[in-house]
Amino acid sequence: MKKCTSCGETKPYEGFYRSSTYKDGYGYRCKVCDNKARHKYEQNHKGRLSKQRKYNQVKHMYGLSPEEFDKLMQHGVCEICGKKPQHLCVDHDHSTGSVRGALCQECNKALGLFKDDITLLLKAKEYLKNAEIH
């Protein structure tokens, strides 16, 4: 049995999350109190946490600073189709890793499906042109 420091109730160890930080191997708050505290923290820091996670991900994947990322996304418009989606993708060259721009998910997928091959894209363009004639 262990006493929760938040609610003061004594509960079985199964009522606490495991934690190697503490001698007995369990956290100081019961699961109920820990979940409430975690939820409250996430609600209070929602926008900041998600933006920080995004910056960390972009830094890790593409080497962009938060300022570079914000500049890339500042217009909020896909550089191919001109749509303004809710989320833009960082488009990059898979062979070099260099960032090319910001695209909507559909345009980014399309380039990926064409394997970034300009020859294939030009063939697709010609195909569509010729298909209009028939």
C-alpha positions in Angstrom: 0.0 0.0 0.0 1.1 3.5 -0.8 -0.2 7.0 0.1 -0.8 9.4 -2.8 0.7 12.8 -2.1 -2.0 14.5 -4.1 -5.3 13.1 -2.8 -3.9 11.7 0.4 -5.6 8.3 -0.1 -3.7 5.1 0.6 -4.0 2.7 -2.3 -2.5 -0.6 -3.5 0.7 -0.3 -5.6 -1.3 -1.2 -8.7 -3.0 2.2 -8.3 0.3 3.9 -9.1 2.4 4.1 -12.2 5.8 2.4 -12.1 8.8 4.7 -11.8 12.4 3.9 -11.5 13.0 7.3 -9.9 11.6 6.3 -6.6 12.9 3.7 -4.2 9.8 1.6 -4.1 9.5 1.7 -7.9 6.2 3.6 -8.0 5.4 7.3 -8.6 4.3 9.7 -5.8 0.8 10.3 -7.2 -1.9 7.7 -7.8 -2.9 7.0 -11.4 -6.1 9.0 -11.1 -4.3 12.1 -9.7 -1.5 11.7 -12.2 -3.9 11.5 -15.1 -5.7 14.6 -13.9 -2.4 16.5 -13.4 -1.2 15.5 -16.9 -4.5 16.5 -18.5 -4.5 19.9 -16.8 -0.8 20.5 -17.8 -1.5 19.6 -21.4 -4.6 21.9 -21.5 -2.6 24.8 -20.0 0.3 24.3 -22.4 -1.5 22.9 -25.5 -0.4 25.4 -28.2 3.1 25.8 -26.9 3.8 22.1 -26.4 2.6 21.2 -29.9 4.6 24.0 -31.5 7.7 23.0 -29.6 7.3 19.4 -30.6 6.9 20.5 -34.2 10.1 22.7 -34.0 12.0 19.8 -32.5 10.8 17.4 -35.2 11.7 19.9 -38.0 15.1 20.5 -36.5 15.8 16.8 -36.2 14.5 15.9 -39.7 15.5 18.9 -41.8 18.0 20.9 -39.8 15.7 24.0 -39.8 15.7 26.4 -36.9 12.3 27.6 -35.6 12.9 30.9 -37.5 13.6 29.2 -40.8 10.6 26.9 -40.3 8.3 29.9 -39.6 9.6 31.7 -42.6 9.0 28.7 -44.8 5.4 28.3 -43.6 4.6 32.1 -43.3 2.3 32.3 -46.3 0.4 29.1 -45.5 0.0 28.3 -49.2 1.1 25.3 -51.2 3.8 26.3 -53.6 2.4 24.1 -56.4 -1.4 24.3 -56.3 -1.8 27.5 -54.3 -4.3 26.0 -51.9 -4.3 27.1 -48.2 -4.5 23.8 -46.3 -4.7 23.4 -42.5 -1.2 21.9 -42.5 1.6 22.2 -44.9 4.4 19.7 -45.4 8.1 20.4 -45.6 9.0 19.2 -49.1 12.6 18.0 -49.3 14.9 16.2 -51.7 15.2 12.6 -50.5 18.7 12.1 -52.0 20.3 15.3 -50.6 17.9 16.1 -47.7 17.8 19.8 -48.8 14.5 21.6 -48.1 12.7 22.8 -51.3 9.6 24.4 -49.9 6.1 24.0 -48.3 3.5 21.9 -50.0 0.0 20.6 -49.3 -0.2 17.0 -48.5 -1.6 16.0 -51.9 1.1 17.8 -53.9 3.8 16.4 -51.6 2.5 12.9 -52.1 2.2 13.4 -55.9 5.9 14.3 -56.1 6.8 11.3 -54.0 4.8 9.0 -56.1 6.6 10.3 -59.2 9.8 9.7 -57.2 10.8 13.4 -57.8 11.6 12.4 -61.4 11.2 15.4 -63.7 11.1 13.2 -66.8 8.1 11.2 -65.4 6.4 14.5 -64.5 6.9 15.9 -68.0 5.6 12.6 -69.5 2.5 12.9 -67.2 2.0 16.5 -68.4 2.2 15.4 -72.1 -0.2 12.5 -71.4 -2.7 14.9 -69.9 -2.3 17.3 -72.8 -2.9 14.5 -75.4 -5.8 13.1 -73.4 -7.6 16.5 -73.8 -7.4 16.2 -77.6 -9.2 12.9 -77.7 
